[in-house]
Amino acid sequence: MNSVSWITLRTTSMRWEADLMQQILVSYDIPCRIVNVGASGCFLSGQAAIQVHPQDKWTALLLLSPKEEELEPES
């Protein structure tokens, strides 16, 4: 049996945020999955983790990182 390993990139308390991260990664052909971390009465809430394969970790982190703010010139 061939086992695929996954690593957790981020954990969020909002399921919709995990869904958005998954859509971004899938659009770049990065295999990923969402894992429910905690119990929730609502589909769109509760703890969720986004996971990728170890070899995709750094690319996925770059894609999901916030845009760097432009450096302001010193006065």
SULURMO-V845092 format. One record per residue. N is the residue number from 1. RES is the residue in three letters. OMEGA is omega in whole degrees, -180 to 180 (* if undefined). Layout:
N RES OMEGA
N RES OMEGA
//
This chain:
1 MET -179
2 ASN -177
3 SER 177
4 VAL 180
5 SER -180
6 TRP 173
7 ILE 179
8 THR 177
9 LEU -176
10 ARG 173
11 THR -179
12 THR 178
13 SER -179
14 MET -177
15 ARG -179
16 TRP 179
17 GLU 176
18 ALA 177
19 ASP 179
20 LEU 178
21 MET 179
22 GLN 179
23 GLN 179
24 ILE -178
25 LEU 179
26 VAL 180
27 SER 176
28 TYR 178
29 ASP 176
30 ILE 179
31 PRO -180
32 CYS 177
33 ARG 176
34 ILE 179
35 VAL 176
36 ASN -177
37 VAL -179
38 GLY 178
39 ALA -180
40 SER 176
41 GLY -177
42 CYS -179
43 PHE -175
44 LEU 178
45 SER -178
46 GLY -179
47 GLN 177
48 ALA 178
49 ALA 175
50 ILE -176
51 GLN 177
52 VAL 174
53 HIS -178
54 PRO -178
55 GLN 180
56 ASP -173
57 LYS -172
58 TRP 177
59 THR 180
60 ALA 179
61 LEU 178
62 LEU 180
63 LEU -177
64 LEU -178
65 SER 178
66 PRO 178
67 LYS 179
68 GLU 178
69 GLU 178
70 GLU 179
71 LEU 179
72 GLU 179
73 PRO 180
74 GLU -180
75 SER *
//
